[in-house]
Amino acid sequence: MKASNWLSRSVAILKRDNEPKGRPPLVGIDLSASTSEVTPQAERRSIRDRLAAQLKQPNEALSPRMLRRTLKELKAVIDPQVSEVEGGRRALALAGWYAKASAAQRFDAWLLMSEQFMSDPDVVRRAQAEYAAAVGTSDEPVAEVLFRRATVSPRRRLLQRFSAFPNGIPFLVALRAELLPHLKADRRLRALDVEMEYMFSTWFDVGFLDLRPINWDSPASLLEKLIRYEAVHDIRSWTDLKNRLDSDRRCYAFFHPRLPDEPLIFVEVALMDHMADSITPLLDESADVADINRATTAIFYSISNTQTGLRGVSFGDSLIKRVVELLRAEFPRLKTFATLSPIPGLRGWLSREAPSDLMAAAEAVTKAPNGQVPEAVKQDLLAWAARYLTREMGQNEPLDPVARFHLGNGARVERINWAADPSARGIRQSLGLMVNYLYDLDKLDDNRAQLVKGRIAASRAVKSLMN
């Protein structure tokens, strides 16, 4: 097949409209391909052995010949003799092959990218020695730059070439989303994952992102994505969505110029005259619209990251700060900025740490109508929840993932709310408890500084629950 025909077919594959149900792929790549054909690491030959072999073993996707050919084509993408444009075209052709490949064949491609594109150790050692010799001299700054340049792996240049074609960045984000579930089972993929996370952190720096409001007049295709991507409180219908975009609500999302129609993260806000203590009224489609002229409080009740492939890239801190600025400009009366947040790790932690008799009583909570349980049980569970949110740390960070996010942004644990989320998910995650994190704009830096020292900021009311 002529190269031009191969390239044209690759472009057609990447542009085809083939969206499955659920979250849409960022490009025409079906990420629902079965992974059952991917063989566990313990049963695999190394890539080095396979590249040197002649025959394929039964549990291998690409034959040694095809593996060598794929590696050659990957290396051709970063051939120093070709231009950036030609490198991008070659990357596009490989992306076209990838779009049609089986899950096991894609896995082999990941291994090649992860293991066969490392920095030259001899070059790195020489640059390191030259830098060490230059320390303390006038040559130190240049030597430091040259040392960093020597450590840049060919893998990074390969990713840069893939990003050059029009759908290149969406392609890579989708590729990483497919790769992530395999990391625990096969550590050989970690180099590729770490490299991609580093590159994405640069490409998706908040300085390159566009914050846009989303409302009922936004394109239907975008509103459909809100329904698909909502990760905290499922959007049950168009009526439910309309309620969340009503005049007393606001919704904002970050977008990247290379993914102009894909929200990266979005936040839903309710404008109120008090701090919400239950999610039920906020999701009640029949509730009256609040008078925004009397609003004093902005409640962030749902924050959803939408792109699995961007895991590890932080948007939330900047999103909340930017949204607060916009809200204050639109509503000068707003004085309080807080969340109404789930506590997703609470019930699992209680099952491991709490006394068995308390857990037996806690299980009764799931069957109690309207949260009507003995006051002593209620107070005990609130106390354990306070301990979980304010004292439990893992790897020098709050144990709960949502707490880790908000406390890392400088918020404090303000109030724990009983029977705040009676949904099946709320009961399953936290026995129906929810928490308000307060964003005191004058205390954010202090709270972050305390968190670095292992101290979690909390209100007196929350601390008193543990007395």
C-alpha positions in Angstrom: 0.0 0.0 0.0 1.3 3.4 -0.9 2.2 5.7 2.0 -0.3 8.3 1.0 -3.1 5.8 1.0 -2.0 4.5 4.4 -2.0 8.0 5.8 -5.4 8.8 4.3 -6.9 5.7 5.8 -5.3 6.5 9.2 -6.8 10.0 9.2 -10.2 8.5 8.3 -10.0 6.1 11.2 -9.1 8.9 13.7 -12.0 11.1 12.5 -14.7 8.5 12.3 -17.7 9.0 14.6 -17.9 5.8 16.8 -19.0 6.9 20.2 -20.0 4.1 22.5 -22.5 4.5 25.3 -21.2 6.1 28.5 -18.2 8.4 28.4 -17.2 9.2 24.8 -13.7 8.5 23.6 -11.7 11.6 22.8 -10.9 10.4 19.3 -12.2 7.5 17.1 -10.7 4.8 19.3 -12.9 2.2 20.9 -11.5 1.9 24.4 -14.0 -0.8 25.3 -11.9 -3.5 23.6 -11.6 -6.6 25.7 -8.5 -6.8 27.9 -9.0 -10.4 28.7 -6.5 -11.3 26.0 -3.7 -9.4 27.8 -1.4 -12.0 29.5 -0.2 -11.4 33.1 3.4 -10.2 33.4 4.6 -13.4 35.1 3.7 -15.4 32.1 5.3 -13.1 29.5 8.8 -13.1 27.9 10.5 -9.7 28.3 10.3 -7.3 25.4 14.1 -7.7 24.9 13.8 -11.4 24.5 10.9 -11.1 22.2 12.7 -8.6 20.0 15.6 -11.0 19.6 13.4 -14.1 19.0 12.2 -15.6 15.7 8.9 -17.3 16.7 5.9 -16.0 18.6 4.7 -17.9 21.7 1.0 -18.6 22.0 0.3 -16.0 24.7 1.9 -13.1 22.7 0.0 -10.6 20.5 2.7 -9.3 18.1 5.1 -11.7 16.6 8.8 -10.9 17.0 8.9 -9.7 13.4 5.9 -7.4 13.9 7.3 -6.2 17.2 10.6 -5.2 15.5 8.6 -3.5 12.7 6.5 -1.6 15.2 9.6 -0.5 17.2 11.2 0.6 13.9 8.2 2.7 13.0 8.1 4.3 16.5 11.8 5.2 16.2 11.1 6.7 12.8 8.7 9.2 14.4 11.7 10.8 16.2 14.3 10.3 13.5 16.5 13.4 13.8 16.7 13.5 10.0 13.0 14.3 9.6 11.1 17.5 10.4 8.6 18.0 13.1 5.8 18.0 10.4 7.0 14.7 9.0 7.4 13.2 12.5 3.8 14.2 13.2 2.7 12.5 10.0 4.4 9.3 11.0 2.9 9.5 14.4 -0.5 9.9 12.8 0.0 6.7 10.8 0.9 4.8 13.9 -2.1 6.2 15.7 -4.2 4.8 12.8 -2.7 1.4 13.3 -3.4 1.6 17.1 -7.0 2.5 16.4 -7.6 -0.9 14.8 -5.3 -2.9 17.1 -6.5 -5.4 19.7 -6.1 -4.7 23.4 -3.1 -7.1 23.6 -1.4 -5.5 20.5 -1.9 -2.1 22.1 -0.3 -3.5 25.3 2.7 -4.5 23.3 3.0 -1.0 21.9 2.9 0.4 25.4 5.7 -1.8 26.5 7.8 -0.7 23.5 7.2 2.9 24.3 7.9 2.4 28.0 11.1 0.2 27.8 12.7 1.0 24.5 12.9 4.8 24.6 15.1 5.5 27.6 17.9 8.1 27.9 21.3 6.9 26.9 23.0 6.1 30.3 26.5 6.9 29.0 25.3 10.4 27.8 23.6 11.0 31.2 26.7 9.9 33.1 29.0 12.2 31.1 26.6 15.2 31.5 26.3 14.5 35.3 30.1 14.4 35.6 30.5 17.6 33.7 27.9 19.2 35.9 29.5 18.0 39.1 32.9 19.4 37.9 31.2 22.8 37.1 29.5 23.3 40.4 30.8 26.5 42.0 32.2 27.8 38.8 30.9 30.2 36.2 30.0 27.3 34.0 27.6 25.8 36.5 24.4 27.3 35.0 25.1 26.0 31.5 26.2 22.6 32.8 23.0 22.3 34.7 20.9 23.0 31.6 23.0 20.6 29.6 22.6 17.9 32.3 18.8 18.3 32.3 18.7 18.2 28.5 20.7 14.9 28.6 18.1 13.3 30.9 15.2 14.0 28.5 14.3 10.6 27.2 13.4 9.8 23.6 10.1 8.7 25.0 9.3 12.3 25.8 10.2 13.4 22.2 8.0 10.6 21.0 5.0 11.9 22.9 5.7 15.4 21.6 5.5 14.1 18.1 2.2 12.3 18.7 0.8 15.6 20.1 1.7 17.4 16.9 -1.2 16.1 14.7 -4.6 17.7 15.2 -6.1 15.0 17.4 -2.8 14.0 18.9 -3.4 15.3 22.5 -6.8 13.7 22.7 -5.3 10.5 21.3 -2.7 10.4 24.1 -5.2 11.2 26.8 -7.4 8.3 25.6 -4.3 6.1 25.4 -3.3 6.8 29.0 -6.9 6.2 30.2 -6.7 2.7 28.7 -3.3 2.1 30.1 -4.0 3.1 33.8 -5.9 0.0 34.9 -2.9 -2.2 33.9 -0.2 -0.4 36.0 -0.6 -2.5 39.2 -0.4 -5.7 37.3 2.7 -4.8 35.1 5.2 -2.3 36.5 7.0 -2.2 33.1 4.4 0.3 32.0 5.2 2.8 34.8 7.8 4.7 32.9 5.4 5.5 30.1 2.7 6.5 32.6 5.0 8.8 34.6 6.3 10.4 31.4 2.7 11.0 30.2 1.6 12.5 33.5 4.6 14.8 33.4 3.8 15.9 29.8 0.1 16.4 30.6 0.9 18.5 33.6 2.8 20.8 31.2 0.3 20.8 28.4 -2.7 21.2 30.7 -1.2 23.9 32.9 -4.0 26.2 34.0 -2.5 29.1 32.1 -3.6 27.3 28.9 -7.1 26.6 30.1 -10.3 28.5 29.4 -12.9 28.8 32.1 -16.4 28.9 30.7 -19.9 29.1 32.2 -22.3 26.3 31.2 -26.0 27.0 31.2 -29.3 25.7 29.8 -28.5 27.6 26.5 -25.2 25.8 26.0 -25.0 23.3 23.1 -27.0 20.1 23.6 -23.8 18.1 23.0 -22.1 19.8 25.9 -25.1 19.3 28.2 -25.1 15.6 27.3 -21.5 15.4 28.4 -22.4 16.9 31.8 -24.9 14.1 32.3 -22.3 11.5 31.3 -19.4 12.9 33.3 -21.2 13.8 36.5 -19.3 11.8 39.1 -20.8 12.9 42.5 -24.6 13.0 42.2 -25.9 11.2 39.1 -28.0 13.4 36.8 -31.2 11.4 36.4 -32.9 13.3 33.6 -33.0 16.5 31.5 -35.3 17.9 34.1 -32.7 17.2 36.8 -30.1 18.9 34.7 -32.3 21.9 34.1 -32.7 22.3 37.8 -29.0 22.3 38.3 -28.6 25.1 35.7 -31.5 27.2 36.9 -31.2 30.9 37.7 -30.0 30.3 41.3 -27.3 27.9 40.2 -24.0 28.3 38.3 -21.9 25.7 36.5 -18.3 26.3 35.3 -15.8 24.1 33.4 -12.2 24.2 32.3 -11.5 23.6 28.6 -8.3 23.2 26.7 -7.8 24.6 23.2 -6.9 21.2 21.8 -10.0 19.7 23.3 -12.4 22.6 22.8 -15.6 20.6 23.2 -14.5 18.5 26.1 -14.9 19.8 29.7 -11.8 18.7 31.7 -13.4 19.4 35.1 -16.6 21.2 36.1 -18.2 22.5 39.3 -21.8 22.9 40.2 -22.7 25.8 42.5 -25.9 26.6 44.4 -26.5 30.2 45.5 -28.2 30.3 48.9 -28.7 32.4 52.1 -27.2 29.7 54.4 -24.8 26.8 54.4 -26.5 23.7 53.0 -26.6 20.6 55.3 -28.3 18.2 53.0 -28.1 17.4 49.3 -31.8 16.5 49.0 -33.1 20.1 48.7 -30.4 20.9 46.2 -31.5 18.0 43.9 -35.2 18.5 44.4 -36.5 19.4 40.9 -39.8 20.7 42.4 -38.1 23.1 44.9 -38.7 26.8 44.5 -35.9 28.8 42.9 -33.9 30.8 45.5 -33.8 34.6 45.5 -30.3 35.2 44.2 -30.5 38.8 45.4 -30.5 37.5 49.0 -27.8 35.0 48.4 -24.9 35.2 50.9 -23.4 31.7 50.4 -22.1 29.8 47.4 -22.2 26.0 47.9 -20.0 23.9 45.7 -21.9 20.7 45.8 -20.4 18.7 42.9 -16.9 18.8 41.3 -16.2 16.2 38.6 -13.0 15.4 36.8 -14.0 14.1 33.4 -10.9 12.7 31.7 -9.5 9.5 33.3 -6.3 9.9 31.2 -5.5 13.2 33.1 -5.3 11.5 36.5 -2.6 13.3 38.5 -3.1 16.6 36.7 -4.5 19.1 39.2 -7.2 21.5 38.1 -9.3 21.8 41.2 -7.4 24.5 43.2 -7.4 26.9 40.2 -10.9 26.1 39.3 -12.3 27.0 42.7 -10.2 30.2 42.9 -11.3 31.3 39.5 -15.0 30.5 40.2 -14.9 32.4 43.5 -13.6 35.4 41.6 -16.3 35.3 39.0 -19.0 34.8 41.7 -17.8 37.7 43.8 -17.8 39.9 40.8 -21.4 38.9 39.9 -22.8 38.8 43.4 -21.0 41.2 45.8 -23.2 40.0 48.7 -21.6 36.6 48.7 -19.5 36.2 51.9 -19.3 32.4 52.4 -17.8 29.9 50.0 -18.2 26.3 51.1 -18.8 22.8 49.8 -21.3 20.1 50.6 -19.1 17.1 50.0 -19.4 13.3 50.2 -17.1 11.3 52.5 -16.4 8.3 50.2 -13.9 6.5 52.3 -15.7 6.7 55.7 -17.7 3.5 55.8 -14.8 1.4 54.6 -12.6 2.9 57.2 -15.2 2.4 59.9 -15.4 -1.2 59.0 -11.7 -1.6 59.7 -11.3 0.7 62.7 -14.5 1.1 64.6 -15.7 -1.3 67.4 -17.9 -4.1 66.2 -20.8 -3.0 68.3 -20.7 0.5 66.8 -20.6 -1.0 63.3 -23.6 -3.2 64.2 -25.5 -0.1 65.2 -24.2 1.7 62.1 -25.6 -1.0 59.9 -29.0 -0.3 61.5 -28.6 3.2 60.2 -29.0 1.9 56.7 -32.4 0.5 57.6 -33.6 3.4 59.8 -36.3 5.6 58.2 -35.2 9.2 57.7 -32.1 8.6 59.8 -34.0 8.1 63.0 -31.5 6.3 65.2 -30.6 6.4 68.9 -28.9 9.7 69.7 -26.0 7.9 71.3 -25.3 6.0 68.1 -25.6 9.2 66.1 -23.1 11.1 68.3 -20.7 8.2 68.3 -20.7 8.0 64.5 -20.3 11.8 64.2 -17.3 11.6 66.5 -15.7 8.8 64.4 -16.4 10.7 61.3 -14.7 13.8 62.8 -11.7 11.7 63.7 -11.6 10.2 60.2 -11.6 13.7 58.6 -9.3 15.5 61.0 -6.8 12.9 62.2 -6.4 10.1 59.7 -3.5 10.5 57.4 -2.0 8.3 54.7 1.4 9.2 53.2 1.3 12.6 54.9 -2.0 13.4 53.3 -5.7 13.2 54.5 -6.9 9.6 54.1 -10.2 10.5 52.5 -9.8 11.4 48.8 -12.3 14.3 48.8 -10.8 15.6 52.0 -7.4 15.4 50.5 -8.6 17.6 47.6 -10.3 20.3 49.5 -7.9 20.5 52.5 -5.0 20.5 50.0 -6.6 23.6 48.5 -6.6 25.3 51.9 -10.2 24.7 53.0 -11.1 23.5 56.6 -13.5 20.9 57.9 -16.4 23.1 59.0 -19.4 20.9 59.8 -20.4 17.2 59.5 -24.0 16.7 58.5 -26.1 13.8 59.6 -28.5 12.1 57.1 -27.3 14.5 54.5 -27.3 12.0 51.6 -29.9 9.3 51.8 -29.2 8.0 48.3 -27.9 4.4 47.9 -24.5 5.7 47.1 -24.5 8.0 50.1 -25.4 5.2 52.5 -22.9 2.8 50.9 -20.0 5.3 51.1 -20.6 7.2 54.4 -23.9 6.0 56.1 -25.5 9.2 54.7 -23.1 11.6 56.3 -21.7 14.6 54.3 -19.3 17.4 55.2 -19.0 21.1 54.6 -15.5 22.3 53.8 -15.2 26.1 54.2 -13.0 28.2 51.9 -12.1 31.1 54.1 -10.2 33.2 51.6 -8.0 34.8 54.2 -6.9 31.5 55.8 -6.2 29.3 52.7 -2.4 29.7 52.8 -2.3 29.2 56.6 -4.4 26.1 56.4 -2.2 24.6 53.7 0.9 25.4 55.7 -0.6 23.6 58.7 -1.4 20.6 56.5 2.2 20.3 55.5 3.0 19.9 59.1 0.4 17.1 59.5 -2.3 19.3 61.1 -5.8 19.5 59.6 -7.7 22.7 59.9 -11.2 22.2 61.5 -13.8 24.3 63.2 -14.5 24.2 66.9 -17.8 22.5 66.3 -16.1 19.6 64.5 -13.3 19.3 67.1 -16.0 19.3 69.9 -17.5 16.1 68.4 -14.5 14.2 69.5 -14.5 15.5 73.1 
